[in-house]
Amino acid sequence: SRLRYLLSASDDSVVKLWSINGDSLHTLKTQANGKIESLKFLPCSGNSVFAYTNYEKNLFIQDFERGELLVANPRTEPVRSIATTDNHPQYIYCLYQNSGMAVYDIRFGTVSSSPFELDYLRTCFDVCRDRPELVAFGRKDGSIMVYDVRNSYHRPLKTFGSADSQLKHRKNFMSYVRNIHFNEKGTEIIMTDGFGAGYLFDLNDDAHKLRRKLNSFMEQSLIGSMSVFRF
């Protein structure tokens, strides 16, 4: 079976690699100089190169094993959230601070626009690694919208989250969605709320039920953002 690992970033610009059992495997102090907003491993890099944005919304690409900074501040607008896919490893998909969408080409340093319309409630997003037609957005109202872009960029395929009261009864739940991540096949989504607590949703269930709250070690690490690269 596949191994499971998590990459988390704290508010003090430190990135940690975890096993699914909660063992801290590696720690790296990045050059973010503060809170890391979003991070993703880059496909075809041997799970060693990752991209991240800091609190000033700058975009960085860094080698995890060597600690080497490869790219800093490419020609993009301030970036709030990023995503990558296996099918197109040369692209970093970006959600801008103004909620617009774009695609950054690592090879040439070029940026192209996305067909998604502006939505000022968006806080984060993800693109499914094995099924890049699936795009999910987290929103300020606690909801998650999943799109199949083969059908529509404007009408979500699924909508779920705190709007159906699955999380509202939980102590200290912060309604806005801070981070979301598909598993590789697009059958599950991990979300973190405003306090950094993690939750796992089953997308194959018609009710998109909350499957479980993730291990407490994730909350103890003061997660600011998270990347799942074997999930």
N, CA and C of each residue as an Amber inpcrd file, in Angstrom:
protein
   693
   0.8370000  -1.1870000   0.0000000   0.0000000   0.0000000   0.0000000
   0.8790000   1.2470000   0.0000000   0.2700000   2.3650000  -0.3750000
   1.0060000   3.6250000  -0.4200000   1.3650000   4.0890000   0.9920000
   2.5470000   4.6250000   1.1300000   2.8990000   5.2850000   2.3680000
   2.2210000   6.6400000   2.4090000   2.0020000   7.1330000   3.6120000
   1.3710000   8.4320000   3.7610000   2.3120000   9.3710000   4.5060000
   2.4960000  10.5510000   3.9480000   3.3040000  11.5630000   4.5920000
   2.5790000  12.8990000   4.5050000   2.9090000  13.7930000   5.4210000
   2.3600000  15.1360000   5.4180000   3.5020000  16.1330000   5.5260000
   3.3400000  17.2540000   4.8630000   4.2660000  18.3710000   4.9910000
   3.4800000  19.5200000   5.5900000   3.9340000  20.0540000   6.7020000
   3.2130000  21.1430000   7.3540000   4.1230000  22.3480000   7.4970000
   3.5070000  23.5240000   7.5840000   4.2560000  24.7600000   7.7830000
   3.6550000  25.5130000   8.9520000   4.4920000  25.9870000   9.8450000
   4.0210000  26.7230000  11.0050000   4.0840000  28.2210000  10.7260000
   3.6190000  29.0080000  11.6970000   3.5760000  30.4510000  11.5220000
   4.9460000  31.1100000  11.6900000   5.9770000  30.3330000  12.0370000
   7.3160000  30.9040000  12.1980000   8.2440000  30.4990000  11.0570000
   7.6630000  30.1820000   9.8860000   8.3780000  29.8790000   8.6330000
   9.1280000  28.5550000   8.6640000   8.7850000  27.6710000   9.6060000
   9.3970000  26.3470000   9.6800000   8.5100000  25.3310000   8.9740000
   9.1100000  24.4730000   8.1340000   8.3950000  23.4040000   7.4400000
   8.8190000  22.0680000   8.0440000   7.8310000  21.1950000   8.3090000
   8.1140000  19.8830000   8.8880000   7.5390000  18.7800000   8.0130000
   8.2700000  17.6870000   7.9280000   7.8230000  16.4810000   7.2480000
   7.4120000  15.4700000   8.3130000   6.1660000  14.9200000   8.1600000
   5.5990000  14.0060000   9.1490000   5.2580000  12.6690000   8.5000000
   5.3340000  11.6100000   9.2900000   4.6880000  10.3650000   8.8940000
   3.2290000  10.4440000   9.3100000   2.3830000   9.5800000   8.7530000
   0.9670000   9.6040000   9.0890000   0.7410000   9.2100000  10.5490000
   1.7360000   8.5820000  11.1770000   1.6330000   8.1870000  12.5800000
   2.0130000   9.3060000  13.5350000   2.4140000  10.4300000  12.9890000
   2.7310000  11.5680000  13.8300000   4.1950000  11.7330000  14.1560000
   5.0690000  10.9940000  13.4840000   6.5040000  11.1200000  13.7190000
   7.0750000  12.2570000  12.8780000   7.7820000  13.1680000  13.5110000
   8.4440000  14.2510000  12.7900000   9.7210000  13.7170000  12.1580000
   9.8000000  13.7540000  10.8270000  10.9110000  13.1490000  10.1000000
  11.9970000  14.1480000   9.7270000  11.6090000  15.3960000   9.4820000
  12.5930000  16.3850000   9.0440000  12.0270000  17.7760000   9.2940000
  12.9080000  18.7230000   9.5990000  12.5130000  20.1090000   9.8450000
  13.4090000  21.0350000   9.0340000  12.8060000  22.0430000   8.4110000
  13.5590000  22.9880000   7.5890000  13.0980000  24.4100000   7.8910000
  14.0270000  25.2910000   8.1870000  13.7500000  26.7130000   8.3410000
  13.8200000  27.3640000   6.9650000  12.6880000  27.8710000   6.4790000
  12.6450000  28.4530000   5.1400000  13.0350000  29.9300000   5.1770000
  13.0150000  30.5600000   4.0100000  13.3140000  31.9810000   3.9050000
  12.0430000  32.8170000   3.7980000  10.9530000  32.2800000   4.3210000
   9.6830000  32.9950000   4.2300000   9.6460000  34.2190000   5.1220000
  10.4540000  34.2480000   6.1880000  10.4730000  35.3660000   7.1350000
   9.0940000  35.6280000   7.7260000   8.4830000  34.5820000   8.2080000
   7.1730000  34.7140000   8.8310000   6.2460000  33.5930000   8.4200000
   4.9840000  33.8510000   8.5360000   3.9470000  32.8490000   8.2900000
   3.9530000  32.3570000   6.8420000   3.8730000  31.0300000   6.6630000
   3.7280000  30.4320000   5.3380000   2.2480000  30.2070000   5.0660000
   1.7640000  30.7430000   3.9610000   0.3440000  30.6880000   3.6450000
  -0.0470000  29.3900000   2.9490000   0.7920000  28.8950000   2.0470000
   0.4360000  27.7260000   1.2390000   1.7130000  27.0520000   0.7780000
   1.7030000  25.7090000   0.7000000   2.8770000  25.0090000   0.1880000
   2.4660000  23.7220000  -0.4960000   3.2620000  23.3260000  -1.4980000
   2.9990000  22.1130000  -2.2600000   4.3240000  21.5140000  -2.7320000
   4.4310000  20.1860000  -2.6900000   5.5430000  19.5200000  -3.3460000
   5.3570000  19.6050000  -4.8560000   6.4620000  19.7500000  -5.5780000
   6.4040000  19.7750000  -7.0310000   6.5190000  18.3560000  -7.5650000
   5.6250000  17.9370000  -8.4610000   5.6880000  16.5900000  -9.0380000
   7.0100000  16.3670000  -9.7700000   7.3970000  15.1160000  -9.8720000
   8.6090000  14.7150000 -10.6010000   9.8840000  15.2820000  -9.9870000
   9.8230000  15.6880000  -8.7260000  11.0220000  16.2120000  -8.0670000
  11.5510000  15.2460000  -7.0240000  10.9930000  14.0340000  -6.9810000
  11.3940000  13.0940000  -5.9490000  10.9210000  13.5120000  -4.5770000
   9.8450000  14.3070000  -4.5400000   9.3060000  14.8140000  -3.2780000
  10.3610000  15.5700000  -2.4720000  11.2330000  16.2980000  -3.1660000
  12.2480000  17.0790000  -2.4680000  12.1150000  18.5700000  -2.7320000
  11.4690000  18.9570000  -3.8220000  11.3180000  20.3690000  -4.1590000
   9.8750000  20.7850000  -3.9020000   9.7030000  21.9060000  -3.2250000
   8.3530000  22.3730000  -2.9270000   8.2600000  23.8750000  -3.1690000
   7.0400000  24.3210000  -3.4110000   6.7530000  25.7410000  -3.5890000
   5.9230000  26.2180000  -2.4110000   6.1050000  27.4830000  -2.0380000
   5.3170000  28.0210000  -0.9340000   5.1750000  29.5290000  -1.0890000
   4.1850000  30.0700000  -0.3930000   3.9750000  31.5120000  -0.3480000
   4.0880000  31.9710000   1.0990000   4.5770000  33.1920000   1.3050000
   4.6890000  33.7080000   2.6640000   3.5910000  34.7280000   2.9380000
   3.6440000  35.3450000   4.1210000   2.5770000  36.2600000   4.5310000
   2.5000000  37.4890000   3.6410000   3.5900000  37.8120000   2.9350000
   3.5770000  38.9210000   1.9850000   3.1110000  38.4750000   0.6030000
   2.7260000  37.1880000   0.4960000   2.1750000  36.6020000  -0.7340000
   3.2200000  36.4400000  -1.8310000   4.4940000  36.3890000  -1.4640000
   5.5350000  36.0790000  -2.4350000   5.5720000  34.5760000  -2.6910000
   6.0130000  34.1830000  -3.8790000   6.0930000  32.7750000  -4.2560000
   7.5580000  32.3330000  -4.2700000   7.8460000  31.2120000  -3.5880000
   9.1990000  30.6680000  -3.5090000   9.1890000  29.2130000  -3.9600000
  10.3150000  28.7470000  -4.5070000  10.5220000  27.3290000  -4.8080000
  11.8390000  26.9300000  -4.1550000  11.8170000  25.8600000  -3.3410000
  12.9780000  25.5010000  -2.5280000  13.1950000  23.9950000  -2.5380000
  14.4550000  23.5850000  -2.4450000  14.8130000  22.1770000  -2.3280000
  14.8010000  21.7970000  -0.8500000  13.9330000  20.8430000  -0.4910000
  13.7350000  20.4790000   0.9120000  14.9740000  19.8140000   1.4960000
  15.5910000  18.9040000   0.7480000  16.7130000  18.1310000   1.2710000
  17.9700000  18.9830000   1.4380000  18.2270000  19.8660000   0.4830000
  19.4460000  20.6790000   0.5330000  19.2160000  22.0500000   1.1590000
  17.9460000  22.4380000   1.3100000  17.6430000  23.7450000   1.8600000
  17.9150000  24.8800000   0.9010000  18.1480000  24.5680000  -0.3700000
  18.5330000  25.5620000  -1.3720000  17.3020000  26.2640000  -1.9370000
  17.3420000  27.5930000  -1.9780000  16.2680000  28.3790000  -2.5730000
  16.4970000  28.4570000  -4.0750000  15.5420000  27.9440000  -4.8670000
  15.7060000  27.8590000  -6.3190000  15.0990000  29.0540000  -7.0400000
  13.9200000  29.4760000  -6.6170000  13.2270000  30.6030000  -7.2450000
  12.5870000  31.4410000  -6.1470000  12.6720000  32.7550000  -6.2700000
  12.0120000  33.6520000  -5.3270000  11.3670000  34.7940000  -6.0940000
  10.1250000  35.0960000  -5.7370000   9.4100000  36.2400000  -6.2970000
   9.3570000  36.2490000  -7.8210000   8.8430000  35.1810000  -8.4510000
   8.6540000  35.2300000  -9.9040000   7.6060000  36.2760000 -10.2570000
   7.4400000  36.5370000 -11.5200000   6.5780000  37.6300000 -11.9630000
   5.0970000  37.2430000 -11.8560000   4.6030000  37.2540000 -10.6440000
   3.1870000  36.9820000 -10.4170000   2.6120000  38.0620000  -9.5090000
   1.2810000  38.1360000  -9.4730000   0.6000000  38.9630000  -8.4850000
   0.7710000  38.3080000  -7.1090000   0.4420000  39.0200000  -6.0160000
   0.4980000  38.3890000  -4.6970000  -0.3410000  37.1100000  -4.6610000
   0.2640000  35.9990000  -4.2280000  -0.3540000  34.6760000  -4.3110000
  -0.8240000  34.2300000  -2.9330000  -2.0890000  33.8370000  -2.8310000
  -2.6620000  33.3700000  -1.5740000  -2.5140000  31.8650000  -1.3990000
  -2.7430000  31.0930000  -2.4760000  -2.7640000  29.6330000  -2.3770000
  -2.2490000  29.0500000  -3.6870000  -1.6020000  27.8650000  -3.6160000
  -1.0270000  27.2400000  -4.8040000  -1.4030000  25.7690000  -4.8740000
  -1.2990000  25.1980000  -6.0920000  -1.5730000  23.7750000  -6.3040000
  -0.6840000  23.2670000  -7.4270000  -0.4370000  21.9440000  -7.4380000
   0.3440000  21.2950000  -8.4890000  -0.3370000  19.9930000  -8.8810000
  -0.0070000  19.4690000 -10.0700000  -0.5580000  18.1880000 -10.5170000
   0.5470000  17.3450000 -11.1420000   0.3300000  16.0270000 -11.1630000
   1.3070000  15.1220000 -11.7730000   1.3010000  15.2200000 -13.2940000
   0.1300000  15.4720000 -13.8820000   0.0110000  15.5150000 -15.3390000
   0.7250000  16.7170000 -15.9520000   0.8240000  17.7940000 -15.1930000
   1.4650000  19.0150000 -15.6870000   2.4600000  19.5220000 -14.6430000
   3.5840000  18.8130000 -14.4700000   4.5250000  19.1700000 -13.3990000
   5.2100000  20.5130000 -13.5990000   5.1020000  21.0740000 -14.7930000
   5.7510000  22.3530000 -15.0690000   4.9310000  23.5450000 -14.5780000
   3.6960000  23.2970000 -14.1340000   2.8020000  24.3880000 -13.7570000
   2.6160000  24.4820000 -12.2430000   2.5330000  25.7100000 -11.7560000
   2.0310000  25.9860000 -10.4150000   0.7500000  26.7910000 -10.5870000
  -0.3590000  26.2260000 -10.1220000  -1.6530000  26.9000000 -10.1980000
  -1.7650000  27.8510000  -9.0100000  -2.1660000  29.0900000  -9.2650000
  -2.1330000  30.1330000  -8.2390000  -3.5100000  30.7550000  -8.0250000
  -3.8700000  30.9050000  -6.7630000  -5.0210000  31.7230000  -6.3770000
  -4.4610000  33.0310000  -5.8420000  -4.7630000  34.1440000  -6.5340000
  -4.2050000  35.4300000  -6.1510000  -4.9000000  36.0030000  -4.9160000
  -4.2660000  36.9970000  -4.3290000  -4.8340000  37.6750000  -3.1720000
  -6.1880000  38.2930000  -3.4930000  -6.3830000  38.7510000  -4.7260000
  -7.6640000  39.3440000  -5.1250000  -8.6760000  38.2960000  -5.5710000
  -8.3590000  36.9900000  -5.3470000  -9.2230000  35.8470000  -5.6640000
  -9.2430000  35.4900000  -7.1410000  -8.4270000  36.1400000  -7.9570000
  -8.2790000  35.7120000  -9.3370000  -7.4110000  34.4660000  -9.4290000
  -7.4490000  33.7980000 -10.5960000  -6.7160000  32.5500000 -10.8030000
  -5.7300000  32.7050000 -11.9590000  -4.5920000  32.0070000 -11.8690000
  -3.6080000  32.0280000 -12.9470000  -2.7480000  30.7730000 -12.8640000
  -1.9670000  30.5430000 -13.9300000  -1.0710000  29.3910000 -13.9990000
   0.3450000  29.9070000 -14.2650000   1.2880000  29.5470000 -13.3850000
   2.6870000  29.9470000 -13.5220000   3.4800000  28.7950000 -14.1230000
   4.1880000  29.0460000 -15.2330000   5.0050000  28.0420000 -15.9070000
   6.4370000  28.1460000 -15.3850000   6.8740000  27.1120000 -14.6470000
   8.1910000  27.1300000 -14.0210000   9.3020000  27.2210000 -15.0590000
   9.1110000  26.5900000 -16.2240000  10.1710000  26.5170000 -17.2270000
  10.5430000  27.8780000 -17.7790000   9.5380000  28.7000000 -18.0410000
   9.7710000  29.9620000 -18.7390000   9.4880000  31.1890000 -17.8800000
   8.9520000  30.9870000 -16.6840000   8.6180000  32.1190000 -15.8320000
   7.4490000  32.9340000 -16.3370000   6.5610000  32.3050000 -17.1260000
   5.4170000  33.0160000 -17.6910000   4.1410000  32.7110000 -16.9070000
   3.1820000  33.6190000 -17.0070000   1.9130000  33.4930000 -16.2900000
   0.7660000  33.6030000 -17.2770000  -0.1930000  32.6790000 -17.1910000
  -1.3940000  32.7410000 -18.0310000  -2.6290000  32.7560000 -17.1440000
  -3.7020000  33.3410000 -17.6440000  -4.9230000  33.4980000 -16.8560000
  -5.7280000  32.2070000 -16.8360000  -6.6710000  32.1230000 -15.9010000
  -7.5410000  30.9620000 -15.7340000  -8.9750000  31.3510000 -16.0600000
  -9.7900000  30.3980000 -16.5620000 -11.1860000  30.7150000 -16.8870000
 -12.0840000  30.9380000 -15.6720000 -11.6280000  30.6110000 -14.4660000
 -12.4770000  30.7930000 -13.2890000 -12.7540000  32.2720000 -13.0490000
 -14.0120000  32.5790000 -12.7220000 -14.4010000  33.9440000 -12.4090000
 -13.9380000  34.3230000 -11.0030000 -13.8750000  35.6230000 -10.7250000
 -13.5230000  36.0960000  -9.3940000 -14.5770000  35.6690000  -8.3850000
 -14.1300000  35.2600000  -7.2060000 -15.0180000  34.9490000  -6.0900000
 -14.2880000  35.3890000  -4.8320000 -14.7350000  36.5020000  -4.2410000
 -13.9940000  37.1030000  -3.1410000 -14.1330000  36.3390000  -1.8320000
 -14.9500000  35.2790000  -1.8090000 -15.0540000  34.4410000  -0.6240000
 -14.0080000  33.3300000  -0.6080000 -13.2700000  33.1440000  -1.7030000
 -12.2860000  32.0640000  -1.7540000 -11.0960000  32.3640000  -0.8440000
 -10.6940000  31.3520000  -0.0860000  -9.5360000  31.4790000   0.7920000
  -8.3870000  30.5720000   0.3740000  -8.6830000  29.4700000  -0.3310000
  -7.6650000  28.4940000  -0.7060000  -8.2430000  27.5890000  -1.7860000
  -7.4060000  26.7460000  -2.3710000  -7.9050000  25.8280000  -3.3940000
  -6.9330000  24.6740000  -3.5570000  -7.3510000  23.6540000  -4.3200000
  -6.4640000  22.5610000  -4.6890000  -6.9180000  21.9820000  -6.0160000
  -5.9640000  21.3990000  -6.7430000  -6.2260000  20.6720000  -7.9810000
  -5.8160000  19.2250000  -7.7280000  -6.6630000  18.2780000  -8.0930000
  -6.3790000  16.8640000  -7.8410000  -5.1630000  16.4180000  -8.6500000
  -4.2200000  15.7460000  -8.0060000  -2.9550000  15.4010000  -8.6690000
  -3.1480000  14.4290000  -9.8240000  -3.9580000  13.3980000  -9.6310000
  -4.1660000  12.4050000 -10.6840000  -5.3310000  12.7510000 -11.5970000
  -6.2110000  13.6240000 -11.1420000  -7.3850000  14.0190000 -11.9330000
  -7.4670000  15.5450000 -11.9650000  -6.6400000  16.2040000 -12.7830000
  -6.5610000  17.6590000 -12.7460000  -7.8250000  18.3690000 -13.1970000
  -8.8050000  17.6060000 -13.6930000 -10.0880000  18.2380000 -14.0150000
 -10.8720000  18.5950000 -12.7570000 -10.4950000  18.0340000 -11.6010000
 -11.1660000  18.3290000 -10.3380000 -10.4390000  19.4610000  -9.6150000
 -11.1650000  20.5380000  -9.3540000 -10.6220000  21.7060000  -8.6640000
 -11.5440000  22.0230000  -7.4930000 -10.9720000  22.2220000  -6.3080000
 -11.7680000  22.5170000  -5.1120000 -11.3440000  23.8580000  -4.5250000
 -12.3210000  24.6160000  -4.0360000 -12.0720000  25.9000000  -3.3920000
 -12.6150000  25.8730000  -1.9690000 -11.8100000  26.3490000  -1.0150000
 -12.3010000  26.6250000   0.3270000 -12.7160000  28.0820000   0.4050000
 -13.7150000  28.3730000   1.2700000 -14.2860000  29.7200000   1.2800000
 -14.3870000  30.2700000   2.7010000 -14.6010000  31.5710000   2.7920000
 -14.6780000  32.2460000   4.0820000 -15.8760000  31.8060000   4.9060000
 -16.9330000  31.3080000   4.2520000 -18.1210000  30.8730000   4.9850000
 -18.0170000  29.4280000   5.4630000 -16.8560000  28.7910000   5.2750000
 -16.6590000  27.4230000   5.7310000 -17.0450000  26.3650000   4.7250000
 -17.5450000  26.7610000   3.5730000 -17.9570000  25.7800000   2.5690000
 -16.7890000  25.4060000   1.6630000 -16.9090000  24.2530000   1.0060000
 -15.9620000  23.7830000   0.0060000 -16.7300000  23.5140000  -1.2760000
 -16.2550000  24.0550000  -2.3910000 -16.8820000  23.8390000  -3.6900000
 -15.9290000  23.0590000  -4.5880000 -16.4190000  21.9620000  -5.1570000
 -15.6260000  21.1140000  -6.0410000 -16.1560000  21.2540000  -7.4630000
 -15.2810000  21.5540000  -8.4150000 -15.6500000  21.7230000  -9.8190000
 -15.0270000  20.6170000 -10.6610000 -15.7570000  20.1830000 -11.6750000
 -15.2090000  19.3600000 -12.7490000 -15.1210000  20.2730000 -13.9620000
 -13.9210000  20.7460000 -14.2910000 -13.7770000  21.7790000 -15.3170000
 -14.0690000  21.2590000 -16.7160000 -14.1940000  19.9360000 -16.8690000
 -14.6250000  19.4060000 -18.1640000 -16.0650000  19.7950000 -18.4350000
 -16.8320000  20.0000000 -17.3620000 -18.2490000  20.3390000 -17.4970000
 -18.5020000  21.8300000 -17.3430000 -17.8780000  22.4580000 -16.3350000
 -18.1550000  23.8690000 -16.0970000 -17.1000000  24.4860000 -15.1890000
 -16.7000000  25.7180000 -15.5180000 -15.8550000  26.5140000 -14.6360000
 -16.6950000  27.3890000 -13.7120000 -18.0090000  27.3750000 -13.8840000
 -18.8760000  28.3170000 -13.1930000 -19.8810000  27.6480000 -12.2590000
 -20.1630000  26.3730000 -12.4800000 -21.1520000  25.6790000 -11.6590000
 -20.4850000  24.5130000 -10.9370000 -20.4500000  24.5300000  -9.5770000
 -19.7510000  23.4670000  -8.8520000 -20.4370000  22.1180000  -8.9830000
 -19.6200000  21.0770000  -8.9940000 -20.1130000  19.7070000  -9.0150000
 -20.6450000  19.3040000  -7.6520000 -19.9710000  19.7470000  -6.5880000
 -20.3560000  19.4430000  -5.2060000 -20.1090000  20.6740000  -4.3490000
 -20.9540000  20.8690000  -3.3370000 -20.7500000  21.9090000  -2.3320000
 -21.0220000  21.3010000  -0.9640000 -20.0990000  21.4720000  -0.0310000
 -20.2910000  20.9090000   1.3070000 -19.3970000  21.6560000   2.2770000
 -19.4030000  21.2410000   3.5450000 -18.5830000  21.8800000   4.5650000
 -19.4060000  22.2540000   5.7610000 -19.0360000  23.3450000   6.4340000
 -19.6950000  23.7000000   7.6850000 -21.1300000  24.1540000   7.4810000
 -21.5030000  24.4560000   6.2390000 -22.8790000  24.8790000   5.9910000
 -23.8870000  23.8010000   6.3730000 -23.4700000  22.5270000   6.3580000
 -24.3850000  21.4450000   6.7240000 -24.2330000  21.0360000   8.1850000
 -23.5710000  21.9040000   8.9860000 -23.4720000  21.7390000  10.4430000
 -22.6660000  20.5160000  10.8610000 -21.8830000  19.9340000   9.9670000
 -21.0590000  18.7960000  10.3720000 -19.9610000  19.2210000  11.3330000
 -19.5400000  20.4720000  11.2450000 -18.4280000  20.9140000  12.0710000
 -18.8280000  21.9560000  13.1070000 -19.9740000  22.5970000  12.9340000
 -20.3190000  23.7270000  13.7880000 -20.4360000  23.3480000  15.2600000
 -20.8230000  22.1050000  15.5360000 -20.9910000  21.6900000  16.9180000
 -19.6620000  21.4280000  17.6070000 -18.5660000  21.4000000  16.8530000
 -17.2720000  21.0730000  17.4460000 -16.6760000  22.2980000  18.1400000
 -16.1380000  22.0550000  19.3160000 -15.5800000  23.1380000  20.1140000
 -14.4500000  23.8310000  19.3600000 -14.4690000  25.1550000  19.3860000
 -13.4120000  25.9820000  18.8030000 -13.3210000  25.8760000  17.2830000
 -14.3850000  25.4310000  16.6090000 -14.3130000  25.3890000  15.1480000
 -14.3820000  26.7990000  14.5830000 -13.4220000  27.1460000  13.7510000
 -13.3950000  28.4350000  13.0680000 -13.9600000  28.2300000  11.6730000
 -14.9600000  29.0130000  11.2910000 -15.7630000  28.6740000  10.1190000
 -14.9920000  28.7260000   8.8050000 -14.0120000  29.6240000   8.6560000
 -13.4020000  29.7310000   7.3320000 -12.4480000  28.5690000   7.0730000
 -12.3170000  28.2100000   5.7960000 -11.4420000  27.1090000   5.3890000
 -10.0540000  27.6800000   5.1110000  -9.0720000  27.1860000   5.8380000
  -7.7090000  27.7070000   5.6990000  -6.9350000  26.9850000   4.6090000
  -7.0630000  25.6580000   4.5350000  -6.3900000  24.8600000   3.5160000
  -7.2420000  23.6600000   3.1490000  -7.1750000  23.2410000   1.8830000
  -7.8280000  22.0110000   1.4440000  -6.8770000  21.2410000   0.5390000
  -7.0110000  19.9050000   0.5620000  -6.1520000  19.0490000  -0.2510000
  -6.9090000  17.7920000  -0.6520000  -6.9130000  17.5120000  -1.9650000
  -7.4190000  16.2310000  -2.4600000  -6.4400000  15.1150000  -2.1040000
  -6.9610000  13.8830000  -1.9810000  -6.0590000  12.7480000  -2.0960000
  -5.7780000  12.5230000  -3.5830000  -4.9280000  11.5560000  -3.9100000
  -4.4570000  11.4250000  -5.2900000  -5.5780000  11.1190000  -6.2760000
  -6.5890000  10.3610000  -5.8490000  -7.6600000   9.9330000  -6.7520000
  -8.8760000  10.8500000  -6.7230000  -8.8520000  11.8750000  -5.8890000
  -9.9830000  12.7860000  -5.8310000 -11.1870000  12.2280000  -5.1080000
 -10.9820000  11.2610000  -4.2140000 -12.0920000  10.6410000  -3.4790000
 -12.2250000  11.1760000  -2.0610000 -11.2040000  11.8710000  -1.5740000
 -11.2320000  12.4490000  -0.2330000 -10.6320000  13.8460000  -0.2700000
 -11.0460000  14.6650000   0.6880000 -10.4710000  15.9940000   0.8520000
 -10.1130000  16.1930000   2.3200000  -8.8920000  16.6560000   2.5670000
  -8.4960000  17.1280000   3.8880000  -8.7120000  18.6350000   3.9220000
  -9.2790000  19.1330000   5.0120000  -9.3820000  20.5780000   5.2010000
  -8.8210000  20.9450000   6.5650000  -8.2840000  22.1530000   6.6780000
  -7.9550000  22.7150000   7.9790000  -8.7710000  23.9810000   8.1580000
  -9.2350000  24.2030000   9.3990000 -10.0400000  25.3900000   9.6700000
  -9.1410000  26.5170000  10.1670000  -9.7640000  27.5830000  10.6430000
  -9.0070000  28.7600000  11.0490000  -8.0790000  28.5450000  12.2170000
  -8.3290000  27.5000000  13.0220000  -7.4430000  27.1870000  14.1380000
  -6.3830000  26.1640000  13.7650000  -6.3940000  25.6610000  12.5240000
  -5.4150000  24.6840000  12.0940000  -5.8080000  23.2500000  12.3400000
  -7.0140000  23.0040000  12.8760000  -7.4670000  21.6260000  13.0720000
  -7.7670000  20.9890000  11.7220000  -7.4280000  19.6990000  11.5680000
  -7.6040000  19.0170000  10.2890000  -8.7790000  18.0670000  10.2970000
  -9.5000000  17.9830000   9.1640000 -10.6570000  17.1050000   9.0230000
 -10.5960000  16.4180000   7.6640000 -11.0920000  15.1900000   7.6010000
 -11.0700000  14.3900000   6.3810000 -12.4970000  14.1200000   5.9180000
 -12.8200000  14.4960000   4.6740000 -14.1470000  14.2970000   4.0960000
 -14.1090000  13.2240000   3.0160000 -15.1800000  12.4450000   2.9410000
 -15.3410000  11.3960000   1.9340000 -16.1920000  11.9460000   0.7940000
 -15.6080000  12.1080000  -0.4060000 -16.3450000  12.6660000  -1.5390000
 -17.1940000  11.6270000  -2.2530000 -16.9390000  10.3420000  -2.0130000
 -17.7520000   9.2970000  -2.6410000 -19.0980000   9.1410000  -1.9690000
 -19.1930000   9.5840000  -0.7270000 -20.4600000   9.5510000  -0.0120000
 -21.3180000  10.7190000  -0.4880000 -22.5780000  10.4500000  -0.8210000
 -23.4440000  11.5050000  -1.3600000 -23.5950000  12.6730000  -0.3990000
 -23.4910000  12.3930000   0.9030000 -23.6110000  13.4530000   1.9010000
 -22.2580000  14.0950000   2.2140000 -21.1820000  13.5950000   1.5720000
 -19.8260000  14.1090000   1.8050000 -19.5260000  14.1470000   3.3040000
 -19.7490000  13.0290000   3.9520000 -19.6600000  12.9810000   5.4050000
 -18.2350000  13.2260000   5.9010000 -18.1830000  13.8440000   7.0670000
 -16.9210000  14.0000000   7.7590000 -16.4540000  12.6250000   8.2080000
 -15.3460000  12.1630000   7.6520000 -14.8710000  10.8140000   7.9720000
 -14.2060000  10.7670000   9.3370000 -13.3170000  11.6990000   9.6040000
 -12.6820000  11.7250000  10.9200000 -11.8910000  13.0120000  11.0880000
 -11.6590000  13.3540000  12.3490000 -10.7370000  14.4380000  12.6550000
  -9.3360000  13.8600000  12.6560000  -8.3840000  14.5840000  12.0760000
  -7.0370000  14.0500000  11.9340000  -6.2930000  14.0400000  13.2630000
  -5.1940000  13.3120000  13.2870000  -4.4380000  13.1030000  14.5160000
  -4.0480000  14.4230000  15.1710000  -4.0490000  14.4210000  16.4870000
  -3.8250000  15.6550000  17.2350000  -2.4350000  16.2370000  17.0150000
  -1.4670000  15.4180000  16.5520000  -0.1170000  15.9520000  16.3490000
  -0.1290000  17.0850000  15.3400000  -1.0990000  17.0550000  14.4050000
  -1.1540000  18.0990000  13.3910000  -1.4990000  19.4330000  14.0230000
  -2.4340000  19.4230000  14.9830000  -2.8070000  20.6580000  15.6540000
  -1.6720000  21.1520000  16.5450000  -0.9560000  20.2290000  17.1610000
   0.1290000  20.6130000  18.0470000   1.2680000  21.2770000  17.2910000
   1.3620000  21.0370000  15.9900000   2.4550000  21.6150000  15.2070000
   2.1520000  23.0310000  14.7380000   1.0120000  23.5950000  15.1640000
   0.6370000  24.9570000  14.7860000   0.5980000  25.1170000  13.2800000
  -0.1400000  24.2460000  12.6420000  -0.1630000  24.2120000  11.1830000
  -0.6860000  25.5230000  10.6100000   0.1010000  26.1200000   9.7190000
  -0.3680000  27.2470000   8.9480000  -0.8070000  26.7980000   7.5730000
  -0.1610000  25.7550000   7.0640000  -0.5450000  25.1700000   5.7910000
   0.0060000  23.7580000   5.7340000  -0.4010000  23.0110000   4.7070000
  -0.1460000  21.5810000   4.7180000  -0.1160000  21.0630000   3.2940000
   0.7380000  20.0850000   3.0190000   0.7800000  19.4400000   1.7190000
   0.8150000  17.9380000   1.9150000  -0.0370000  17.2270000   1.1890000
  -0.0920000  15.7740000   1.2560000   0.5210000  15.2300000  -0.0200000
   1.6200000  14.4720000   0.0720000   2.2320000  14.0090000  -1.1650000
   2.2600000  12.4960000  -1.2900000   1.8170000  11.7680000  -0.2820000
   1.5690000  10.3350000  -0.4120000   0.3610000  10.0400000   0.4500000
  -0.8240000  10.1920000  -0.1410000  -2.0470000  10.1500000   0.6680000
  -3.1080000   9.3370000  -0.0440000
